[in-house]
């Protein structure tokens, strides 16, 4: 904070000096005309609908809103660093910012998973309430601070699908021995159910399923899943996405790069993140059903709902997994206590608002 205040003061002083007399040779440019050239890395394939294009949208909005004072060179997965090295690249300053999903970094920060999605947890609207008004942002920044990073919500897919399978799931026993691409907390629940979770970047999912490296996969939802052709390598499409009921994507910023910006540009960057947070959810809402109709009607995909007893047992296992994690990690405990308390409160409102309305609408 002291450094940021100093930079803002120095920028203001430079502006006053520039108005009072000609700038001396070699003097720093006023902050209002200074240009910042950033590198941005992502975990997504190039031009990937929703996720990859969301990252591109964020870069464009920052550039446009800043009047070109921030210029961003975007690198998709593998173009500068591999997908799962985005966190380190931004942390060490190889890149100034990144875009991905927090559960990819569970090997570094176990609590990071909770900032992306929690099985049977809050949906997108409830999660935003926790992030912006329930203490979630403060905890997220606390978790990333030791890594020289500043995180921010920058996209949400809404409730995801449960995944693609080449056999029907009629009981929990059908998950035993299953090698499934499923990251984060959902993967740990699958492990507890007898399966084997595999963390595979989005650009490798199709070939992994096609080759038999994995037996099943979740990805996002119809809009994304149709785009990468998962219907060509799996027959059954299950819902709901119990493991990711409102997945938050993240922008992460190198702290030194971010704090080098004057205050107005810092505020602009965060506003751009929040705008993309809202825009991405709207994009998925607008496109998912058309894509699902295409999958079912044009490609013969078999749409299936997980049996109630399977969902009930997965929920029980989710609570077991999370409680054990919280008992062994102080930061996980803090994040989970905050999320659980807020979720219990906000869900009561959801019951008499969203859920009650959906029920009334279906009468």
C-alpha positions as CSV (number, residue, x, y, z in Angstrom):
1,X,0.0,0.0,0.0
2,X,2.9,2.4,0.8
3,X,4.4,1.8,-2.5
4,X,1.1,2.4,-4.3
5,X,0.6,5.6,-2.4
6,X,4.1,6.7,-3.3
7,X,3.6,5.9,-7.0
8,X,0.3,7.8,-7.1
9,X,1.9,10.8,-5.3
10,X,4.8,10.7,-7.7
11,X,2.6,10.6,-10.7
12,X,0.5,13.5,-9.4
13,X,3.7,15.5,-8.8
14,X,5.0,14.7,-12.3
15,X,1.7,16.0,-13.7
16,X,2.0,19.3,-11.8
17,X,5.6,19.7,-12.9
18,X,4.7,19.1,-16.5
19,X,2.1,21.9,-16.3
20,X,4.4,24.4,-14.6
21,X,7.5,24.1,-16.8
22,X,8.9,22.1,-19.7
23,X,9.9,18.6,-18.8
24,X,13.6,18.2,-18.3
25,X,15.4,15.8,-20.6
26,X,15.1,12.3,-19.3
27,X,12.3,13.1,-16.8
28,X,9.5,10.5,-16.3
29,X,6.3,11.0,-18.3
30,X,3.2,12.0,-16.5
31,X,1.2,9.0,-15.3
32,X,-1.8,9.9,-17.6
33,X,0.4,9.3,-20.7
34,X,2.5,6.5,-19.4
35,X,2.0,3.2,-21.3
36,X,2.2,-0.2,-19.6
37,X,2.9,-3.2,-21.8
38,X,1.8,-6.5,-20.3
39,X,2.0,-10.1,-21.1
40,X,-1.1,-12.3,-20.3
41,X,-1.0,-16.1,-20.2
42,X,-4.0,-18.4,-20.0
43,X,-4.9,-22.0,-19.4
44,X,-7.2,-22.1,-22.4
45,X,-6.8,-23.1,-26.0
46,X,-6.8,-20.2,-28.4
47,X,-10.2,-18.8,-29.5
48,X,-11.9,-21.4,-27.2
49,X,-15.6,-20.3,-26.8
50,X,-16.6,-18.8,-23.4
51,X,-13.3,-19.5,-21.6
52,X,-10.6,-18.6,-24.1
53,X,-12.7,-15.8,-25.6
54,X,-13.5,-14.6,-22.1
55,X,-9.8,-14.1,-21.5
56,X,-9.5,-12.3,-24.8
57,X,-12.5,-10.1,-23.9
58,X,-10.9,-9.1,-20.6
59,X,-7.7,-8.1,-22.4
60,X,-9.6,-6.0,-25.0
61,X,-11.7,-4.3,-22.4
62,X,-8.7,-3.3,-20.3
63,X,-7.0,-1.9,-23.4
64,X,-10.0,0.0,-24.7
65,X,-11.1,1.4,-21.3
66,X,-7.5,2.6,-20.6
67,X,-7.3,4.3,-23.9
68,X,-4.3,2.2,-24.8
69,X,-2.4,3.1,-21.6
70,X,-2.4,-0.7,-20.8
71,X,-1.4,-2.8,-23.9
72,X,-1.8,-6.6,-23.5
73,X,-0.1,-9.3,-25.5
74,X,-2.2,-12.5,-24.9
75,X,-0.7,-15.9,-25.0
76,X,-3.0,-18.9,-25.0
77,X,-2.1,-22.3,-23.4
78,X,1.2,-23.5,-24.7
79,X,2.2,-20.4,-26.5
80,X,4.4,-18.9,-23.8
81,X,4.0,-21.4,-21.0
82,X,2.0,-24.7,-20.6
83,X,-1.5,-24.4,-19.2
84,X,-0.7,-25.6,-15.7
85,X,2.3,-23.2,-15.4
86,X,0.3,-20.0,-15.6
87,X,0.3,-19.5,-11.8
88,X,4.1,-19.7,-11.6
89,X,4.6,-17.5,-14.7
90,X,2.6,-14.7,-13.2
91,X,4.0,-15.2,-9.8
92,X,7.6,-14.9,-10.9
93,X,7.0,-12.1,-13.4
94,X,7.3,-14.0,-16.7
95,X,3.9,-12.6,-17.3
96,X,2.0,-9.7,-15.8
97,X,-1.4,-11.4,-15.6
98,X,-3.1,-14.7,-16.3
99,X,-6.5,-16.2,-16.7
100,X,-7.5,-19.7,-15.5
101,X,-9.3,-21.5,-12.7
102,X,-8.1,-21.6,-9.1
103,X,-8.6,-25.3,-8.6
104,X,-5.7,-25.9,-11.0
105,X,-3.3,-24.7,-8.2
106,X,-4.4,-27.0,-5.4
107,X,-0.9,-28.5,-5.3
108,X,0.4,-25.0,-4.2
109,X,-2.6,-23.8,-2.2
110,X,-5.1,-26.4,-1.1
111,X,-7.7,-23.7,-0.3
112,X,-7.5,-22.3,-3.8
113,X,-10.0,-25.0,-5.0
114,X,-12.8,-23.3,-2.9
115,X,-12.5,-20.1,-4.9
116,X,-13.4,-21.9,-8.2
117,X,-16.1,-24.4,-7.2
118,X,-17.4,-26.4,-4.2
119,X,-19.3,-29.6,-4.7
120,X,-23.0,-29.1,-3.9
121,X,-22.1,-25.5,-3.0
122,X,-23.3,-22.1,-4.1
123,X,-24.4,-21.3,-7.6
124,X,-22.9,-18.4,-9.6
125,X,-25.3,-15.7,-8.1
126,X,-24.7,-16.9,-4.5
127,X,-21.0,-17.2,-5.1
128,X,-20.7,-13.7,-6.3
129,X,-22.5,-12.6,-3.2
130,X,-19.9,-14.3,-1.1
131,X,-17.0,-13.0,-3.1
132,X,-18.0,-9.4,-3.2
133,X,-20.0,-9.0,0.0
134,X,-19.3,-12.0,2.2
135,X,-15.5,-11.9,2.7
136,X,-14.5,-14.2,-0.2
137,X,-12.3,-11.7,-1.9
138,X,-10.4,-10.9,1.3
139,X,-9.7,-14.6,1.9
140,X,-8.7,-15.2,-1.7
141,X,-6.2,-12.4,-1.6
142,X,-4.8,-13.7,1.7
143,X,-4.3,-17.1,0.1
144,X,-2.4,-15.7,-2.9
145,X,-0.4,-13.0,-1.2
146,X,2.6,-15.3,-0.3
147,X,3.0,-15.9,-4.1
148,X,3.2,-12.2,-5.1
149,X,-0.2,-12.5,-6.7
150,X,-3.5,-10.6,-6.7
151,X,-6.6,-12.6,-7.8
152,X,-10.0,-11.4,-9.0
153,X,-13.1,-13.1,-10.3
154,X,-13.2,-12.9,-14.1
155,X,-15.9,-15.2,-15.5
156,X,-18.4,-17.8,-14.4
157,X,-19.8,-20.7,-16.4
158,X,-22.9,-21.2,-14.2
159,X,-24.0,-24.7,-13.3
160,X,-22.0,-27.2,-15.3
161,X,-22.9,-30.6,-16.7
162,X,-22.0,-33.8,-14.8
163,X,-19.8,-35.2,-17.5
164,X,-19.4,-37.5,-20.5
165,X,-19.4,-41.3,-20.0
166,X,-19.4,-44.4,-22.3
167,X,-21.5,-46.4,-19.9
168,X,-24.6,-45.5,-17.8
169,X,-24.2,-44.5,-14.2
170,X,-26.9,-46.4,-12.3
171,X,-25.2,-46.7,-8.9
172,X,-22.1,-45.5,-7.1
173,X,-20.5,-48.8,-8.0
174,X,-20.4,-47.6,-11.6
175,X,-17.8,-45.0,-10.6
176,X,-15.4,-47.5,-9.1
177,X,-12.2,-47.8,-11.1
178,X,-13.3,-45.1,-13.5
179,X,-10.4,-42.8,-14.7
180,X,-12.1,-39.5,-15.1
181,X,-10.9,-36.0,-16.0
182,X,-12.3,-34.0,-13.1
183,X,-10.2,-31.3,-11.3
184,X,-10.4,-29.7,-7.8
185,X,-12.6,-30.9,-5.0
186,X,-14.9,-32.9,-7.3
187,X,-11.9,-35.0,-8.2
188,X,-11.2,-35.8,-4.5
189,X,-14.8,-36.8,-4.1
190,X,-14.5,-39.1,-7.1
191,X,-11.4,-40.6,-5.5
192,X,-13.4,-41.3,-2.3
193,X,-16.1,-43.0,-4.4
194,X,-13.5,-45.4,-5.8
195,X,-12.6,-43.6,-9.1
196,X,-9.3,-42.1,-10.3
197,X,-9.4,-38.3,-11.0
198,X,-7.1,-37.0,-13.7
199,X,-6.3,-33.3,-14.1
200,X,-6.0,-32.7,-17.9
201,X,-5.8,-29.3,-19.6
202,X,-8.8,-28.4,-21.8
203,X,-6.8,-28.7,-25.0
204,X,-6.0,-32.3,-24.3
205,X,-9.4,-33.7,-23.2
206,X,-10.6,-34.9,-26.6
207,X,-7.5,-36.9,-27.4
208,X,-7.2,-38.3,-23.9
209,X,-10.8,-39.6,-24.0
210,X,-10.4,-40.8,-27.6
211,X,-7.2,-42.7,-26.8
212,X,-8.5,-44.3,-23.6
213,X,-6.1,-42.5,-21.4
214,X,-9.3,-41.5,-19.5
215,X,-12.6,-43.3,-19.4
216,X,-14.8,-40.3,-18.8
217,X,-14.6,-36.5,-18.5
218,X,-16.4,-33.5,-17.3
219,X,-15.6,-30.2,-19.0
220,X,-18.0,-27.3,-18.8
221,X,-21.4,-27.5,-20.5
222,X,-23.0,-27.9,-23.9
223,X,-21.7,-24.6,-25.4
224,X,-18.1,-25.7,-24.7
225,X,-18.4,-29.4,-25.0
226,X,-19.9,-29.2,-28.5
227,X,-17.1,-26.9,-29.6
228,X,-14.4,-29.5,-28.8
229,X,-16.5,-32.5,-30.1
230,X,-16.8,-34.5,-27.0
231,X,-19.9,-36.1,-28.4
232,X,-17.7,-37.9,-30.9
233,X,-15.9,-39.9,-28.2
234,X,-18.6,-40.4,-25.5
235,X,-22.2,-41.5,-25.7
236,X,-23.8,-40.5,-22.4
237,X,-24.1,-36.9,-21.1
238,X,-25.0,-36.6,-17.5
239,X,-26.4,-33.8,-15.4
240,X,-26.4,-32.0,-13.0
241,X,-22.8,-30.8,-12.4
242,X,-22.8,-31.5,-8.7
243,X,-19.1,-30.9,-8.6
244,X,-19.2,-27.4,-10.1
245,X,-22.5,-25.6,-9.5
246,X,-21.2,-22.2,-10.3
247,X,-17.6,-22.2,-11.4
248,X,-15.7,-18.9,-11.0
249,X,-12.8,-18.3,-13.4
250,X,-10.0,-16.1,-12.2
251,X,-7.7,-13.3,-13.4
252,X,-4.5,-13.2,-11.5
253,X,-2.0,-10.4,-11.5
254,X,1.6,-10.1,-10.6
255,X,1.6,-7.9,-7.5
256,X,4.5,-5.8,-8.6
257,X,3.0,-5.2,-12.1
258,X,-0.4,-4.3,-10.7
259,X,0.9,-1.9,-8.0
260,X,3.1,-0.2,-10.6
261,X,-0.1,1.1,-12.2
262,X,-1.5,4.4,-11.1
263,X,-4.7,4.2,-9.0
264,X,-7.1,5.0,-11.8
265,X,-5.8,2.1,-13.9
266,X,-5.8,-0.3,-10.9
267,X,-9.5,0.5,-10.5
268,X,-10.1,0.2,-14.2
269,X,-8.6,-3.3,-14.3
270,X,-10.8,-4.5,-11.5
271,X,-13.9,-3.1,-13.0
272,X,-13.0,-4.8,-16.3
273,X,-12.7,-8.1,-14.4
274,X,-16.1,-7.7,-12.8
275,X,-17.7,-6.8,-16.2
276,X,-16.3,-10.0,-17.7
277,X,-17.5,-11.9,-14.7
278,X,-21.1,-10.9,-15.6
279,X,-20.6,-11.1,-19.3
280,X,-19.4,-14.7,-19.4
281,X,-22.3,-16.0,-17.4
282,X,-24.7,-14.2,-19.8
283,X,-22.9,-15.8,-22.7
284,X,-23.3,-19.3,-21.3
285,X,-26.9,-18.7,-20.4
286,X,-27.6,-17.6,-24.0
287,X,-25.9,-20.5,-25.7
288,X,-26.1,-23.6,-23.6
289,X,-29.6,-24.8,-24.6
290,X,-29.1,-24.3,-28.3
291,X,-25.9,-26.4,-28.1
292,X,-27.7,-29.1,-26.0
293,X,-30.4,-29.3,-28.5
294,X,-27.8,-29.8,-31.2
295,X,-26.0,-32.5,-29.2
296,X,-29.2,-34.5,-28.6
297,X,-31.1,-33.9,-31.8
298,X,-28.3,-33.8,-34.4
299,X,-25.7,-36.0,-32.8
300,X,-27.7,-38.6,-30.9
301,X,-26.2,-37.9,-27.5
302,X,-28.0,-39.7,-24.7
303,X,-28.9,-37.2,-22.0
304,X,-29.1,-38.7,-18.6
305,X,-29.8,-37.5,-15.0
306,X,-27.7,-38.9,-12.2
307,X,-29.9,-41.1,-10.0
308,X,-30.9,-39.5,-6.7
309,X,-29.2,-42.1,-4.6
310,X,-25.9,-41.5,-6.4
311,X,-26.2,-37.7,-5.9
312,X,-27.1,-38.2,-2.2
313,X,-24.0,-40.4,-1.6
314,X,-21.7,-38.0,-3.5
315,X,-23.0,-35.2,-1.3
316,X,-22.2,-37.2,1.8
317,X,-18.7,-37.9,0.4
318,X,-18.2,-34.3,-0.4
319,X,-18.8,-33.2,3.2
320,X,-16.4,-35.9,4.4
321,X,-13.7,-34.8,2.1
322,X,-14.0,-31.1,2.9
323,X,-14.3,-31.6,6.6
324,X,-11.1,-33.7,6.6
325,X,-9.3,-31.0,4.5
326,X,-10.4,-28.3,6.9
327,X,-9.2,-30.3,9.9
328,X,-5.7,-30.5,8.5
329,X,-5.2,-27.0,6.9
330,X,-5.9,-23.7,8.8
331,X,-6.5,-21.7,5.6
332,X,-8.9,-24.3,4.2
333,X,-10.8,-24.2,7.6
334,X,-11.1,-20.4,7.4
335,X,-12.3,-20.4,3.8
336,X,-14.7,-23.3,4.3
337,X,-16.1,-21.8,7.5
338,X,-16.8,-18.5,5.7
339,X,-18.2,-20.2,2.6
340,X,-20.4,-22.6,4.6
341,X,-21.8,-19.9,6.9
342,X,-22.6,-17.6,4.0
343,X,-24.0,-20.4,1.9
344,X,-26.4,-21.6,4.6
345,X,-27.7,-18.0,5.0
346,X,-28.1,-17.2,1.3
347,X,-29.6,-20.6,0.4
348,X,-32.5,-19.7,2.7
349,X,-33.2,-16.7,0.5
350,X,-32.7,-18.7,-2.6
351,X,-35.4,-21.1,-1.4
352,X,-38.0,-18.4,-1.2
353,X,-36.8,-16.5,-4.3
354,X,-35.2,-18.4,-7.1
355,X,-36.3,-22.0,-6.2
356,X,-39.8,-20.9,-5.4
357,X,-40.1,-18.9,-8.6
358,X,-38.8,-21.8,-10.7
359,X,-41.4,-24.0,-9.1
360,X,-44.2,-21.5,-9.7
361,X,-43.1,-21.0,-13.3
362,X,-43.4,-24.8,-14.0
363,X,-47.0,-25.0,-12.7
